[in-house]
């Protein structure tokens, strides 16, 4: 199971906020924006305006299925931009969700209450949503925050995230901005890989969709009052990984598409080569009765959507989650991310990269059958770090002991130890998948571009999960204290303003990060040296023995 694949166990609860509940309460004429021959009719509540489900590329259906996103050169007529967009097709992850549900119940309630999932799915899904202040018009030249949703590259939807929250808080802070988010192809439709896919030049289509959306915003955001030279990309989990891949594309050349990046729970993880998922491609072709075709990819394009879905449903869910991920294709992603970062082939833009304190707890729920030291050692050598030596494995186990008071959720004593090894495994996963890649990225770039880092200890009291993956989204879409730092960053390329705790830039010689806490406790600046010996070891092994 790859490092990226283990992140897909978090995908079933991608945090979001309902747009459907945002019915306009403002009775003036609806706002309109005209671009490229089309007029988009939005809605307003008197404080913000919103324009939903704007197509940014041609429908990726028929000949454009499993093909590069094609720009829309011209719109025609009037478009109702008040209805939430359909999500892109993903994988059914209900089996994973049910396995975790009893221990995830408390977090699920928070996420599902605050962020209901989308109601509709359609293969024609390449759309974006835009929120602006109500009084903003073309020429305002406001900064733009572009959110890329998470979901393990197999689930998630733009329609789930309510940008009104961010825009209203920015207005309260006296720093008006525009918020946009987007759909991109998921699962097989966005991340099919294999030799045939590589030969056709259509790897990593979901990432190419994101790039096309950024190009669309660069071309059209002025009509909404935005400044294309002041665009910051922002995402969580696979959304944060997407941002890193956008920073690596073209060996770090942004093409003028963005000037800053804000990454939550995602950093410089190693990637599989495009050949790794070949067996899944072959199985899909066989299941779809395309194996006799001279051009199997073209055969898949000619099938109905339902036929492709039926073919996917016959494949192993575990193999699909592992297969449909970004790959190192020596095209969109020119090389291995850690290597590219180390060589300086990354966009020279200001960025923030941070994690929650207990990122690995939700992933560890899939590993509760592991209850002994011997089983932990086997898991490490066969799955987490295949190829690592016995000496390496024993060193990891010494640095991450079975003592439940030292595991994740951290700082919870003997609580939350649902198995003898749960907190130990959760600690290893937290550092292997999140903290180690974060420190590696910051350590390589801190003296070359403006960088900041954070640690969220919010929602620490959640049973079993603690400050788990996604919990920081509940604050930043609250809005909460993290929202203010985000708004500052989008506005100034610096998370600081005249108020609040000063957040220093990262310095690998004396590393510090801002830490967020529950309740009324203000953020604190703390040293980024926790579990240093263990994280240093995992950083080395992760790059030496990628899955």
C-alpha positions, 0 to 999 in steps of 0.5 A: 500500500503506497504512502498516497494510498494510505491517505485515501482512508481519510477520503470518505469524510472530506470536510465541506460546507453546504451551498444548497443552504445559501438561498439568497435573502437579498431582493435586488436584481441578481448580479451578472458577469459577462465573459467571452460571449456569455452572461452568468447570473448569480445570487447575492445576500447583500454582503456577498455575491456568488456564481456557481457551477461555471464551466471552465473546460469542455465536458470531459465526455465521449472523446474527451473522456480520459483526455486532456481538458479542453478550454472553452473558447466562447460561451453563448447566451445566459447561464444560471449560476445559482445552482450548486455544481454536480461533483465528479464521479469518484469511488464508493468508499462506504466499506472503508467508512463502515469499518471506521464508523464506530470510532469516527462517529464523533468526528463524523457528526462534526463534519457532516453537520458543518459540511454536508456532502454534495447531492449530485454527480455527473461526468460533465463536472469541470466547473468552478464556483466564485464568491465576491464581496457584494459591492465588488465589480470589474476593476477592483483587483482584489486578491483571490484564494483558490481552494482545491478540495481533498478526498484522496483523489477519489472523492470530494466536491467543490460544491461542498465548500462555502466560500461565503464564510471566507469572503465575509470574514475577510470583509470583517477584517477590512481585507476584501478578497475573492474566493474560488473553488473547483471540481477536477476529475477523480478516480479512474477519470482523473488518475488512470495510469499505465503504459497506454495512458502514458503513451497517449499523454493523458496521465494525471488528468485531475491535476491537468484539470486544476491547471486549466481552472487556474488558467481560466481564472487568470483569463477571466477573474478580472470580470469578477473584480479579481487580480490574476496576479494576486492568486493564492492556491490553497488546499487540504490533504490531497488538495494540499498535495495537488498544490505541491504538484502544481508547484513542481509542474514545469520544473517550478515555473508557475506560468504566472498562474499563482503567487502563493500557496497554503497547504494543510496536511500534505507535502513532499511525499514520494510518488509511484511511477506511472507503470505501477498501476498497469495491472489495474488498467489491464483489469479495467480494460478486460472488465469493460470488454475492450481487451480485443481493441487495437486502441484500448483507451479509445475503446474506453472512451466509446463506452457509455458512462454506466458501462465504465462505472459497471466495469470499475465496480467489478474491480477490487476497491483496495486495488482501485484506491491504490491505483487512482493516484497521481503518478510520476509521469515525467511529464506533468510531474517531471520527477520524484517530488522529494528529489525535485524539491531537493534540486530546487525544481519548485515554484519560487512562491511564498507558502505555508505548510502545516499539519494537525497534531494527530494526523495518523489516528484515522489511518491507524483505524484500518490497522487495529488488527495489529496488536503485538510488537511482532505484527508492528515490525511485519507491517513496517517491513512489508507495507509502511517501509518495504525494503527497510532493514531489520536494524531500521525497523528495530530503531523505529520501534525504539523511537516509537514505543508501544507505551500508550502515553507516547502515542497519538492522539498525543498528550492524552496519557493512557486514553484512546488506546483502543488496541495495545498498538493503536497509538503507536501506529498512529504516531508512526503514520502521523510522522511518516506521512505528514510531519516528516515530509513537511519538515523536509520541504521546509528544510529545503526551502526556508532560506530560498523563499518565504515559508511558514509552518503551523501545527493544529491541536484543535479538537484534541478532546475527540475520542480516539481521533484527537486533533485528527486529519481534517479537524483544522478545516472545521476552524478555517471554515468556521471561521476561526483564528486560522481563517484570519491568518489565511486571509492575511496570507492571501492579501499580503503573502504574509500570514501576519497583520497588525493584530494577533500573535506574530507568526515568524517565518520558518528557519531550519536553524531554529525552527518554529511554528505557530500552534493552535489550541482549543478554547480561548487559549491564543496561538503560541509559537513553539519549537518545531523539534518534537520527535526529532530523532524519529522524524529524521529517521523516517525522512531518510527511510521514506526517501530510500524505501518509497512504497 
